[in-house]
Amino acid sequence: MALRKPPLYDRHARATFTDFGGWEMPVEFDSIRTEHAAVRESVGIFDVSHMGEVVVSGPDATVLMNRLTTNDVSDLSPGEAQYAAITDAEGIVQDDTIVYCLPDAGTDRYLFVPNAGHDEEAYDRWVGHRDEWGLDCEVRNETDDWAMVAVQGPDAPAVVDDVASADVPGMARNRLVETEVGGVRSWVASTGYTGEAGVEILCPTGDAAALWDAFEGVQPCGLGARDTLRTEIGLLLSGQDFDPDAEPRTPYEAGIGWAVDVDTDFVGRDALAEVAETGPEDAFVGLKLKERGIARHGHEITLDGDVVGHVTSGTMSPTLGEPIALGYVPTSLSEPGTAVSVVVRDDDKRAEVAATPFLP
């Protein structure tokens, strides 16, 4: 099957590309180190149009969203957003998402953002449960109708403010406004995946080039830098840090139990209420290697020669200049400072459990 191309594909002539979730996406424009530093120190712009957009609207939209995501959607006012997991009946994370309550008058209307390549699956899941439960709402997969860019870094709010009609620096975290950006009517959300200030902007695909060009002079960044940035903050990557088949985890194991409201009646609620009561057996932790070597996905974590866990993500931190990783260990070994080893190329490397974010 041919890879999907983002609407900004032609704007990325100097980038190298990779297959990510069935999309042909830019992984690097200049260098991961250069792009990473731009976001940590100033500002960078990402094409994240591989993320999905599913819109749910109508009288029972809130009921459907509350039954299929782990957080309490009814807490949201128009223009607010929240993070949530999507779980199966056993409480296993199928995906994680941001849910936006759109600031439209007249009816409940939500936009949620599945991860790359998950939009069709999410649409089918929502429609199937809507019909099974006899709910009155419309579900639309609008992924191909939208482009999304992320402008991230300490200077991002000011940079966006220069070309936007809204007061971007004045936006609280997890808010959404409709405004013009570079003359393009857009949704601007104070969300991101880097640990820095910034926004994610959605616009119609036909206006994507004009939106991108409004940020001429800002360092373009690929998925390589996006990965090192999110790893330094300890954020999950779908399909790697959790996966319903290869890495089945509950939200509590994955460290996102704070996004679970067991007082709502969502799919998986009963299973997760039990985990909330007893606690998870494994914990998602940060790791710092004390010797040369880079931990990678699948590397074993050992203690006194016994395998006790495994790495799910790892990199050389561009900011810290030292190797860091994320992975799962028994909860009894999850205290920061706990000494363990990571097997890198058949060699045990001294490491210790570390709190995340890794950055001060």
C-alpha positions in Angstrom: 0.0 0.0 0.0 1.3 3.5 -0.9 2.3 5.7 1.9 0.1 8.7 2.7 1.7 12.0 2.1 1.1 15.1 4.3 -0.3 18.2 2.5 3.0 19.9 3.2 5.1 17.2 1.5 6.3 19.6 -1.3 7.5 22.1 1.2 10.0 19.6 2.6 12.3 19.3 -0.4 15.5 19.3 1.7 14.3 16.8 4.3 15.0 13.1 4.5 11.8 11.0 4.9 10.7 7.9 6.8 7.6 5.7 7.0 5.8 6.6 10.2 2.5 5.0 10.8 1.9 4.6 7.1 2.8 8.2 6.3 5.9 9.5 4.5 7.1 12.1 7.0 10.2 14.2 7.3 12.6 12.7 9.8 15.3 15.4 9.5 15.9 18.7 7.7 19.4 19.7 8.8 20.4 17.5 11.7 18.6 16.1 14.7 21.0 17.9 17.1 20.4 21.3 15.3 16.7 20.9 15.3 16.5 19.7 18.9 18.6 22.7 20.1 16.4 25.1 18.2 13.3 23.9 20.1 15.0 23.8 23.5 16.7 27.2 23.1 14.5 29.2 20.7 11.8 27.9 18.4 11.2 25.2 15.8 8.3 24.1 13.6 7.1 20.5 12.9 4.8 19.1 10.3 2.6 16.8 12.3 -0.1 16.2 9.7 0.2 12.5 10.2 -1.8 12.8 13.4 -5.5 12.0 13.0 -8.5 14.2 13.4 -11.9 12.7 14.3 -14.9 14.9 15.1 -17.8 13.8 17.2 -20.9 16.0 17.4 -24.5 15.9 18.4 -26.8 15.4 21.4 -25.0 12.3 22.7 -21.4 13.3 21.7 -20.4 13.8 25.3 -21.8 10.4 26.3 -19.9 8.6 23.5 -16.6 10.4 24.3 -16.9 9.6 28.0 -17.5 5.9 27.2 -14.5 5.6 24.9 -11.8 7.7 26.6 -10.5 7.4 30.2 -10.8 11.0 31.3 -14.0 12.9 32.1 -15.0 14.8 29.0 -17.9 16.4 30.8 -15.3 18.4 32.7 -14.4 20.3 29.6 -15.8 23.7 28.7 -15.8 24.9 25.0 -12.2 25.7 24.1 -10.6 23.4 26.6 -8.6 20.2 26.0 -7.5 17.1 28.0 -5.2 14.1 27.6 -6.8 10.7 27.8 -6.2 7.0 27.0 -8.4 4.8 24.8 -8.6 1.3 26.4 -10.2 -2.1 25.7 -12.4 -4.0 28.1 -9.3 -5.4 29.9 -8.0 -1.8 30.5 -5.2 -2.2 27.9 -4.2 1.0 26.2 -5.1 1.0 22.5 -4.0 4.6 21.9 -3.5 7.9 23.7 -5.1 11.1 22.5 -5.9 14.8 23.1 -9.6 15.6 23.3 -10.7 19.1 22.4 -14.1 20.5 23.2 -14.6 22.8 20.2 -15.8 26.3 20.9 -18.9 26.0 18.7 -22.3 27.2 19.7 -25.4 25.1 19.7 -24.3 21.5 20.2 -21.6 19.4 21.9 -18.7 19.0 19.4 -15.4 17.4 20.1 -12.2 16.8 18.1 -9.9 14.1 19.2 -6.5 13.3 17.8 -5.5 9.6 17.3 -1.9 8.8 16.7 -0.5 8.3 13.2 -2.2 5.5 11.3 -4.9 5.1 13.9 -7.5 7.4 12.5 -9.5 4.7 10.6 -9.4 2.3 13.5 -10.6 5.0 15.9 -13.4 6.0 13.5 -14.6 2.4 13.2 -14.4 2.0 17.0 -16.5 5.2 17.6 -19.1 4.4 15.0 -19.4 0.8 16.1 -20.0 1.7 19.7 -22.3 4.5 18.8 -24.5 2.2 16.8 -24.3 -0.6 19.4 -25.4 1.8 22.2 -28.0 3.6 20.1 -26.5 7.0 20.6 -27.5 10.1 18.7 -24.3 11.7 17.3 -22.2 12.1 14.2 -18.7 10.8 13.9 -16.5 12.0 11.0 -12.9 11.1 10.2 -11.5 14.4 9.0 -7.8 13.5 8.9 -7.5 14.1 5.2 -9.2 17.5 5.5 -6.7 19.0 7.9 -3.0 19.9 8.2 -1.3 20.2 11.5 1.9 22.0 12.4 3.5 22.4 15.9 5.5 25.5 16.7 7.5 24.7 19.9 10.1 26.3 22.0 10.6 29.1 24.6 10.2 31.7 21.8 7.2 30.0 20.2 4.4 32.0 21.8 5.9 35.3 20.7 6.7 34.0 17.2 3.1 32.8 16.7 1.7 35.9 18.3 3.5 37.9 15.5 1.4 36.2 12.8 -1.8 35.4 14.7 -4.9 37.4 15.6 -5.4 35.8 19.0 -3.4 36.5 22.1 -1.2 33.4 21.9 1.2 34.2 24.8 -1.9 34.8 27.0 -3.3 31.3 26.4 -3.4 28.9 29.3 -2.2 25.3 28.8 -4.6 23.0 27.1 -6.8 25.6 25.4 -8.1 26.0 21.9 -9.1 29.1 20.0 -10.2 29.8 16.4 -8.2 32.6 14.9 -6.2 33.6 11.8 -2.5 32.7 11.6 -0.7 34.3 8.6 -4.1 35.1 7.1 -5.2 31.4 7.4 -8.3 30.6 9.5 -7.0 28.0 12.0 -7.5 26.2 15.3 -4.6 27.1 17.6 -4.1 24.8 20.6 -1.7 25.4 23.5 -0.6 21.7 23.5 2.6 20.0 22.4 4.9 17.0 22.6 8.3 18.6 23.4 8.0 19.8 27.0 8.4 23.4 25.8 6.0 26.3 25.4 4.2 26.4 22.1 1.1 25.5 20.1 -0.3 23.1 17.6 -2.1 24.6 14.7 -4.7 23.0 12.5 -5.8 24.4 9.2 -7.6 23.1 6.1 -5.2 21.1 3.8 -5.6 23.6 1.0 -4.2 26.4 3.2 -1.3 24.4 4.6 1.4 25.9 2.5 0.4 29.4 3.4 0.4 28.6 7.1 3.8 26.9 6.8 5.2 29.9 4.9 4.0 32.3 7.6 6.8 30.9 9.7 9.6 31.5 7.2 12.9 31.7 9.1 11.8 29.3 11.9 13.9 26.1 12.0 12.0 23.2 10.4 12.2 20.1 12.5 11.6 16.4 11.7 10.4 13.4 13.6 13.9 12.6 14.7 14.1 15.7 16.9 10.5 15.2 18.0 11.5 11.8 19.3 14.6 13.0 21.2 12.6 15.9 22.7 9.8 13.8 23.9 12.1 11.2 25.3 13.9 13.8 27.4 10.5 14.7 28.9 9.4 11.0 29.4 6.4 11.2 27.1 4.9 8.0 25.7 5.3 7.0 22.0 2.3 4.9 20.7 3.5 1.6 19.2 6.7 1.7 21.1 6.2 2.5 24.8 2.8 0.9 24.6 1.1 -1.3 22.0 -2.0 -3.4 22.4 -0.2 -6.4 20.8 3.6 -6.0 21.3 3.6 -4.0 24.5 0.2 -4.3 26.2 0.0 -1.9 29.2 -2.6 -0.4 31.4 -2.5 3.4 31.9 -1.3 2.8 35.4 1.7 0.8 34.2 2.4 3.3 31.5 2.5 6.2 34.0 -0.7 7.9 32.9 -3.0 6.9 35.6 -3.6 10.6 36.3 -5.6 10.6 33.0 -8.0 7.9 34.3 -11.3 8.8 36.0 -12.8 5.6 37.3 -15.9 7.6 38.3 -16.9 7.6 34.6 -18.3 4.6 32.8 -15.8 4.0 30.0 -14.8 0.8 28.3 -12.2 -0.8 30.6 -13.3 1.0 33.6 -14.0 -2.1 35.8 -10.6 -3.6 35.0 -8.8 -0.3 35.7 -10.7 0.3 39.0 -9.2 -2.9 40.2 -5.6 -1.9 39.2 -6.2 1.5 40.8 -7.0 -0.3 44.0 -4.2 -2.9 44.0 -1.5 -0.9 42.1 0.3 -2.1 38.9 3.0 -4.8 39.0 5.2 -2.9 36.6 6.1 0.8 36.3 7.2 3.0 33.4 10.5 4.6 34.4 13.4 6.7 33.2 16.9 5.3 33.0 20.3 6.9 32.9 23.3 4.8 31.7 26.4 5.3 33.7 28.7 3.9 31.0 29.2 4.4 27.3 26.4 2.9 25.2 22.9 3.8 24.0 20.0 1.7 25.2 17.5 0.9 22.4 14.0 -0.5 22.2 13.9 -4.1 23.3 17.2 -4.1 25.3 17.0 -6.0 28.5 17.1 -4.4 32.0 18.8 -6.7 34.5 19.6 -6.8 38.2 22.3 -9.1 39.5 22.2 -10.9 36.1 18.5 -11.6 36.1 16.2 -9.9 33.5 13.8 -7.7 35.4 12.5 -5.5 32.6 13.1 -4.0 29.2 13.8 -0.7 27.4 11.1 0.7 25.2 12.8 4.0 24.1 16.4 5.2 24.2 18.6 7.9 22.9 21.7 10.0 23.5 20.1 13.1 25.1 21.2 16.1 23.0 20.5 18.5 25.9 22.2 16.4 28.7 25.0 14.8 26.6 24.4 11.5 28.2 22.4 8.3 27.3 18.9 8.1 28.6 16.1 5.6 28.2 12.5 4.7 29.1 11.2 1.3 29.9 9.4 -1.0 32.3 10.6 -2.6 35.6 8.8 -4.1 38.5 7.2 -1.4 40.7 9.5 -2.5 43.5 12.5 -1.3 41.5 10.9 1.9 40.2 12.4 4.3 42.9 14.7 6.9 41.3 18.3 6.0 42.1 17.8 2.2 42.0 20.8 0.6 40.5 20.2 -1.7 37.5 22.0 -2.7 34.3 21.0 -2.4 30.6 22.3 -5.0 28.2 23.7 -3.2 25.2 25.3 -5.4 22.5 25.6 -8.3 24.9 27.4 -6.1 27.5 25.8 -5.1 30.8 26.0 -1.4 31.2 25.6 0.1 34.6 22.4 2.3 34.9 20.1 3.7 37.4 16.4 4.5 37.5 15.7 8.2 37.0 12.8 10.5 37.5 11.2 12.0 34.4 11.3 14.6 32.9 15.1 14.1 32.7 15.6 17.8 32.4 15.6 20.1 35.4 
